[in-house]
Amino acid sequence: MSESNIAGEMIEKKEFLKFFSFYISAKEFFGLQQGAVLVDCCSGSSFLGLYWLDRNPDDKVTAIDKTLTEKHRETLDYFVSSNPKIRNRYEFLQQDITQPDFEFPECNAVIAVHACGSLTDIIIDKCMKQGLPLAVMPCCYNSKRIWWQKYSPCIEFEGDLGRYADELRLAYLKHRYKNAKIETISPEITPMNRILLAGKKK
């Protein structure tokens, strides 16, 4: 399946570039072997997870969202029509990750594009608890988790809530993971362009 066909038939060019740029960063950071298992969290249409499978046909992807949408069905049909093997390497779980008893299924890494507001924080907390690597692109920032400031009191708020929140998140991740960092994609693709990446736990 060519990237030009995906961009032309499925979503706007900038939307495709967002997923593609995220994929490149996460793929390089994780360094996973063939046959890896990933969780596409807060998946929406699940374009990210299905695109990952299209590029890595030996991997497996479990997409998780609390709502199964018609857009998800259309996206799945599109990818499967070009690559039927995807159907056997992909599953969708309709679950709410905000529930206290929720745990990610066994996997090698968790990925999420634009996990809204505190969903990013919930993903981080649950990955930490289970010792899972993660790549998350946050969005829709709020100040609900400013308690993270205790992990890095030297980080000062300078008017950009998004940058401040992500720097606090990064400091929090560095307390628990051997390697954690922020990468950015072009702001012309999306203004909420930071990707939080964290690898093996300490």
C-alpha positions in Angstrom: 0.0 0.0 0.0 1.6 3.2 -1.1 1.8 6.2 1.3 0.4 8.5 -1.4 -2.7 6.3 -1.7 -3.2 6.3 2.0 -2.9 10.1 2.2 -5.1 10.6 -0.8 -7.9 8.2 0.0 -8.1 8.1 3.8 -7.1 11.4 5.4 -5.8 14.8 4.8 -2.1 15.1 4.0 -1.2 16.7 7.4 -3.0 14.0 9.3 -1.0 11.4 7.4 2.2 13.2 8.1 1.4 13.4 11.8 1.0 9.6 12.0 4.0 8.9 9.7 6.3 11.3 11.7 5.2 9.7 15.0 5.7 6.2 13.6 9.3 7.0 12.5 10.2 8.4 15.9 8.6 5.5 17.9 10.0 2.8 15.6 13.6 4.1 15.8 13.4 4.7 19.6 12.0 1.2 20.5 14.3 -0.7 18.2 11.8 -3.7 18.4 12.5 -7.0 16.7 10.1 -8.5 14.2 7.1 -10.1 15.8 6.7 -7.3 18.4 3.3 -6.7 20.1 2.1 -3.1 20.4 -0.9 -1.5 22.0 -2.4 1.5 20.1 -4.0 3.3 23.0 -6.9 5.8 22.6 -6.8 4.6 19.0 -9.8 6.4 17.5 -9.8 5.3 13.9 -6.8 3.1 14.7 -4.9 4.5 11.7 -1.7 4.5 13.7 -1.9 0.8 14.6 -3.0 -0.3 11.2 -0.3 1.7 9.5 2.2 0.2 11.8 1.1 -3.3 10.8 1.2 -2.3 7.1 4.8 -1.4 7.6 5.6 -4.3 9.9 3.5 -7.3 8.9 5.1 -9.7 11.4 4.1 -7.5 14.4 0.8 -7.6 16.2 -1.3 -4.7 17.3 -4.1 -4.4 19.8 -6.0 -1.1 19.5 -7.9 0.1 22.6 -10.6 2.8 22.7 -13.8 3.2 24.7 -15.8 3.8 21.5 -15.9 1.7 18.3 -16.6 4.2 15.5 -17.7 3.9 11.9 -14.4 5.6 10.9 -12.5 2.8 12.6 -14.5 0.2 10.6 -13.7 2.1 7.4 -10.0 2.4 8.2 -9.8 -1.3 9.0 -11.6 -2.3 5.8 -9.2 -0.1 3.8 -6.0 -1.6 5.2 -7.3 -5.2 5.1 -8.4 -4.8 1.4 -4.8 -4.0 0.5 -3.2 -6.4 3.0 -5.5 -9.2 4.1 -2.9 -10.6 6.5 -3.5 -7.6 8.8 -6.8 -9.0 10.0 -5.0 -11.9 11.7 -2.4 -9.6 13.3 -4.9 -7.0 14.7 -7.5 -6.8 17.3 -9.7 -4.0 18.8 -10.7 -3.9 22.5 -13.5 -1.6 23.4 -12.3 -0.6 26.9 -12.1 2.5 29.0 -8.5 3.0 30.2 -9.5 5.5 32.9 -11.0 2.7 35.0 -8.8 2.0 38.0 -8.6 -1.8 37.3 -7.7 -1.4 33.7 -4.3 -2.9 32.7 -2.7 -3.0 29.3 -2.6 -6.5 27.7 0.9 -8.1 27.4 2.9 -6.2 24.9 6.3 -4.8 24.0 5.3 -1.1 23.9 2.3 1.3 24.1 1.8 4.0 21.5 -0.7 6.8 21.4 -1.2 9.9 19.1 -2.8 12.9 20.7 -4.0 11.2 23.9 -6.3 14.0 25.1 -5.6 15.9 28.3 -5.1 13.6 31.3 -5.3 10.5 29.1 -1.6 11.0 28.5 -1.0 11.0 32.2 -3.1 7.9 32.7 -1.2 6.1 30.0 2.1 7.1 31.6 1.0 5.9 35.1 -0.2 2.6 33.8 2.8 1.9 31.7 5.0 2.7 34.7 3.1 0.3 36.8 3.5 -2.5 34.2 7.0 -1.6 33.2 6.1 -0.9 29.6 7.9 1.3 27.1 5.8 4.1 25.7 5.6 6.7 22.9 2.8 9.3 23.5 2.0 12.5 21.6 0.0 14.6 24.1 -2.7 17.2 23.3 -5.4 19.3 25.0 -3.3 20.3 27.9 -4.7 21.0 31.4 -3.2 21.6 34.8 -4.7 18.7 36.6 -1.4 16.9 37.1 0.8 19.8 38.2 1.6 17.7 41.3 4.3 16.3 39.1 6.3 19.5 39.8 7.8 17.8 42.9 9.9 15.6 40.6 11.5 18.7 39.0 10.9 21.9 41.0 13.5 23.7 38.8 11.2 23.7 35.8 9.4 27.0 35.8 6.1 27.8 34.1 6.7 30.5 31.4 3.3 30.8 29.9 3.3 27.8 27.6 1.2 25.2 29.6 1.8 22.5 27.0 5.6 22.8 27.1 5.6 23.1 30.9 3.4 20.0 31.3 5.5 17.9 29.0 8.7 18.9 30.7 7.2 17.9 34.0 6.1 14.6 32.5 9.6 14.0 31.2 11.1 14.7 34.6 8.6 12.2 36.0 9.5 9.6 33.4 13.2 10.0 34.0 12.7 8.9 37.6 11.4 5.6 36.5 13.0 4.8 33.1 16.6 4.3 32.0 16.0 6.4 28.9 13.3 9.0 28.4 13.2 12.0 26.1 11.0 14.4 24.1 11.2 14.5 20.3 9.3 17.0 18.1 7.9 16.9 14.7 7.3 19.9 12.4 4.8 22.4 14.0 3.5 22.8 10.4 2.1 19.3 10.7 0.5 19.9 14.1 1.1 22.5 16.8 0.9 19.9 19.5 4.0 18.3 18.1 5.9 16.8 21.1 6.4 13.1 21.5 7.2 11.6 25.0 9.4 8.5 24.6 10.4 6.2 27.5 12.2 2.9 27.4 13.1 0.2 29.9 12.4 0.8 33.6 15.3 1.4 36.0 
